[in-house]
């Protein structure tokens, strides 16, 4: 009889998961030219403190050195760099004022602000974490210099890596200054081709999620390009307008492709490969060539062929079309980020960070008042939920720290003289971009770099203390993170899922409304992408919650099931929009309103667990011509009600 292996629990299997990513060789080169050379320059000139601070700044910037366009790199590195410099200024000011035990409430306040503000977006999340880490290091590291000078040195190290990013980049494909944006739009067509190849298979839904992520990256790149043009008061160039039109064609093609994904009828390889011809055309500057022949076998296939023809026309056009009136293609209003940063989830996360930082700082001051900063600095990275489930973070953090300490100790025995920490920092800096595949590997690289800084800063005995401090930090974060209120997934995941439900309800209402603007493609595409964007954020939070170690099994909703059901509702609503465009019968306003109200009621139930949606689940719609999509919406709503009301 075959043996069936029992799968490991998610909380136990997660620490062993690796991300499969390409090696970013340009970032590896930049990492090798940052921390190590800057630290070596400080040693060679007899000014180790500036060398340590600039190397520290370059290390913090190196964590954010991810693939993307030049402008996205400026935002993703520049904003956290300013936050790091501000944190160093605050921390060094506390040290200069000899704050003593007042540093505990001061760091707790900084922790609350950085934690609460982290929910405003991924870049702000990184900026908040690095501001807190720089504040801790500035308050604890015994380095000479005025607070403002230390902040400037950290900022200079960040700007050094940013300068290298602007200079040392991968070779440009065809497209000149727009090469990064062209590559981002080309990635959308590649992801679209992969999604079409997966139609009718179990990989269709994951492929659609990867397509949504590619759309978000391309949209961010083009938005930053437009923002730069407005700041410089420079009119958009012809090639920029043409690229925007081709991205709009890609977005419309994606909508028709989602309808094909919903129909789940496998496509021929020639159809699936057609978008890849557009990707090659963007990269090479050559025409896309022959595309698949039209086949009006269904409403979704007819819409796809029509969108494919529009994309071919957009690629053949040498002059951009007249731009629409201002506001005609404006995206839907999103929830204010300030409101999100002041919501219950933000307050809970800010409270968790404040408690962890305060407790770790007080413990460190009791144990060793001279070298107390490692423990709260470790907590800063451990408490961040973006880096994975709590148990997984603590296990990988301890393993990475232990490995880094052992490697650093071995290097101290093998290499003579005082120059070897710069060599270790350079090697770890080169490893850092590759180490993003796994948190333990990233922790090991950062540990090697920080130990090099501490050694040069005058604390050669600190390596042995790091394992003890890391163990204490892991214990503090595990205890605080599993407190009843802070471990409640409803407070951490619920707001994300609620926001996704409300975005979905806005999209469905727009699709079904009888008003003339329901056929506005720009508005509809923007609403659909906003729904998918919020769903991606909700799924990330739900996957993290599903892999958490729970000491008490609360009757929480099955968040992943809810998110999957809402994703299918958006898919079905997209297919419905395509069919309505092709002449399908539009449901009555009463039927449409019942579906939209059911979605809103689900969001209300998740937002307030004491309130249940009124009435019964929406029944399947009466059979009307070509209305299978809305029947699917109603079916998913029935399932959604069951999970949303779980106790």
Secondary structure as UniProt FT lines:
FT   HELIX           10..13
FT   HELIX           14..16
FT   HELIX           25..32
FT   TURN            33..34
FT   HELIX           35..44
FT   TURN            45..46
FT   HELIX           48..63
FT   HELIX           70..96
FT   TURN            97..98
FT   TURN            100..101
FT   HELIX           102..117
FT   HELIX           118..120
FT   HELIX           122..140
FT   HELIX           147..167
FT   TURN            174..175
FT   HELIX           176..178
FT   HELIX           179..197
FT   TURN            198..200
FT   TURN            202..203
FT   HELIX           204..231
FT   TURN            232..233
FT   HELIX           238..263
FT   HELIX           269..284
FT   HELIX           299..316
FT   TURN            326..329
FT   HELIX           337..341
FT   HELIX           344..367
FT   HELIX           373..382
FT   HELIX           385..387
FT   HELIX           390..414
FT   HELIX           420..432
FT   HELIX           434..437
FT   HELIX           439..456
FT   TURN            457..458
FT   HELIX           460..462
FT   HELIX           463..481
FT   TURN            484..487
FT   HELIX           489..492
FT   HELIX           494..512
FT   HELIX           516..519
FT   HELIX           521..546
FT   HELIX           559..581
FT   TURN            582..583
FT   HELIX           589..607
FT   TURN            609..610
FT   TURN            625..626
FT   HELIX           628..644
//
